[in-house]
């Protein structure tokens, strides 16, 4: 805690001296500054102020032009984008269509963290002085959705620094882009000390008309909830994420703190490593490979108790993996997959050959999700009642992510918002598809079902919206019956900030400082 208190002390200054500087305290550090290095909302929350894409979301999460001014569908597998002229990178160089081509190719290389959202891209070419063509492997209805999250970098800058491939920290890859940036966005990187402070400043040559009045954004990781709260109340921080739910009444009573609430798109769920050859410590076979065990663990979790107590009633149980606002949502799946029934859970364990339960690893980050560690501890105690002895291990998010992405976790807590696509294909293809070079990059549970993968492949190319939703409903129904996950709740979106700061709380978890205003 000493490091975080020191960081806050360094930020301490009279409020009038900070009038156009926003000091942001977040519960964890981001894993990389490379915008293609990790497919992560946590990273995008910061990097989305530095880098931009061809398409972006407005404050209502509707798609709008960004570095592309227009696009047209020449064929179901052929899109043409008109690239915005007059855009400059933070190093002063002009953005060209060649930069767009190089960036899209970089994000779509096999085994890239972004390969699962560029898996349909077959070729990217410059087709005219200011146009870029994207050729697909087949018809694909959500290309625009995917492109809203793919940052554009300078080809010359990447070449100069030997960074034409993504630097993926989960695979131990480090490059110049891991700590340095060169985007086109409203803010540019001034300095960075990992685990201490990252400073952004207003980019005066930004192509868009700024509505914000900020000069600087200072990002500080503050893992301890109490320290983060003290920093906001004491004036050393101006906005904190996430906001500890137990302090909401305290904030509202001060008169100096603004609390902004929204419905987060992120659905929190438990994931199981279901691979038969996965080694569980102390067990001759993987208990999670048996659907009866997964159903038992599902029945043992009292989700309403978690949402009512741990989450303080600020969210409700959810029974499918996507929020109603996400494309492909089907209300027919909004019912409990099974009842909370510890007795039935014990019977299922006995049928599966575990009458006395078993020991299992359970991993949770303590600096990523709202009350995440408390949720995991509550679930572990619920499993103990049916004889399942969960060995709970808590990690900082970068270490946690590296473990479960390398399939070392038995059971893990994860949240998925389906951003930037805002489409259920995101979680189906990223989290549940068999892992290969272009899909399943977040399939930490090693789920693999050929029939399921075939459904996802059909969803990828189905252009009719009704038939496409029906295919996704069928896929989510298969997942329910297989008990590959345990959906829990939508994460509460609560952002506490000083009264002088006016900034929207975006349901996709992004921090859009270019939409913020500071008033004295």
Secondary structure, 3 states (H helix, E strand, C coil): CHHHHHHHHHHCCCHHHHCCEEEEEECCCCCCCCCCCCCCHHHHHHHCCCCCCCEEECCCCCEEECCEEEEEEEECCEEEEEECCCCECCCCCECCHHHHHHHHHHHCCCCCCCHHHCCCEEEEEEEECCEEEEEECCCCCCHHHHHCCCCCCCHHHHHHCCCCCCCCHHHCCCCHHHCCCCCCCCEEEEEEECCCEEEEEECCCCCCCCCCCCCEEEEEECCCHHHHHHHHHCCCCCEEECCCHHHHHHHHHHCCEEEEEEEEEEEEEEEECCCCCCCCCCCCCCHHHCHHHHHHHHHHCCHHHHHHHHCCCCCCECCCCCCCCCECCCHHHCCCCCCCCHHHHHHHHHHCCCCCCEEEEEEEECCCCCCHHHHHHHHHHHHHCCCEEEEEEEECHHHHHHHHHCCCCCEEEEEECCCCCCECHHHHHHHHCCCCCCCCCCCCCCCCCHHHHHHHHHHHHCCCHHHHHHHHHHHHHHHHHHCCEEEEEEEEEEEEEECCEECCCCCCCCCCHHHCEECC
